[in-house]
Amino acid sequence: ELLETIATLEGHEKVELIFQQVGERLAARYRPRVEGKDMEGRVQAVVGVLTELGFETIPTRAEHGFSLCDENCPVLKIAERYPQVCAMEQRLISTLLGAEIQRTQYRLEGAPLCTYLVTHPN
């Protein structure tokens, strides 16, 4: 209801701005956990952060990096109306890892879970 009220009074752009600012604050809060770590250490730290935020994220090694699978989504009901929260999560993961990530499965498109592929050069 809160987001709907903001969208009604201030417009959907304001909701987007809120998610952007929340994501930036989360990144700043959790950045010290990943600093100075190699990619594997950053992945483990990000999994810990996501766990604290209510996700159940399982990391696995992929051919050229890692795969992160969100086996549950604590914000699914919000995401169904405001997919900006999904973009915020993706930006947060990318920022903390210091790498571009690609969403390869997406609940909002009918997949059973959300999966991100993290690639890095070796």
N, C-alpha and C positions, 0 to 999 in steps of 0.2 A: 504493500500500500504506500509506503514511503516513497519508493521510486516512481510509482505511478503519479503520486501527487506532485513530485518535482517535475516529472515530464509534462504534466498538465499545466502547471503554473509557469515553468521556466523553459519548457521545450526539451526535446530528446537530446539536443546538443549538450545541455547541462548535465544530463545523466551520463553521457559519454565522458564529459570532463571530470565528473565525480569518479568514475571508474579509473580514468587515467591518473588522477591525483592519488587515489588510494593505492594503485599499483606502484607508483613512484615512491610513496611512503613505505610500502612493504619492501621494495627493493633496497631502499636506504637502510631500513631496519635490519635486514638479513644479509646485506653485502659483507659484513665482517666475517660471516661464517664461511664464505667461499674464497676470501682473499688469500693468496699465497698457495693455493692448492692446485694440483694438476687436475685434468679433466675428470678423472675417476673420483677424486676427492670432492670436486665441486658437485658432481652428480649425486654422490651420497649425501652431501650437505643439503642440496635442493630437495631430495627425497625427504629428509628430516623436516625441512621447512614446510613442505606440502602436507606432511603428516600432522604437524602442529596446526595447520589450517583446516584439517578435517578430511583431507584426501587420503586415499590408500593407494599410494603410487609404488609400482613395482618396477625397478630398473633391471634391464637385461642388456648384455653386450650385443651389439649389432655388427654387421660386417665392417663398417667404417665409423663406429661410434657406439652410441647407446640408444636404447628404446626405453621410454618412460610410459608405462601404462597406468592410467588412473582407473582403478577397479571400482571405485565409488566416487560420487561427486556430491559434496555437501551443498553445492549451489545449483543443482540441476533445476529446481523449480524456478529459481530466479532467472537462470540462463534461458529457460524456455520463453520468457518474456523479454529478457534483456541479454542477448548474446554478447554484449560488450563485456560481461564478466568473464567470458571464455577468452576473449582477446586480452583481457587484463592478465589472466593466468598465463597465457602463452608468452606475453611480453615479460612477465615476471621471471619465468623459467629462462627465457633467452637472456635476459639481463644478468641474472645470477650466474648463468653458465658462461657468459661471455661468448656465446655462439649462436648462430642462427639455428632455429629448430623448425621442423615441418610437422604439422598435424597430419597424421596418416589415417586416423580413425576419429570419428566425431559423433558423440551421442546425439547431437541435435540433427544429424543427418541419418539417424537410424542405426548406427553402430552400437554394439553392446557396451563399449567403453571408449574413452578418449586415449589416443596414443600419440606420442610425440617422438620423432626421430631426431636425435642429436648427432650431427656429424662433425668430425674434426679431422684435420690433416695429420698424418703420421709421418 
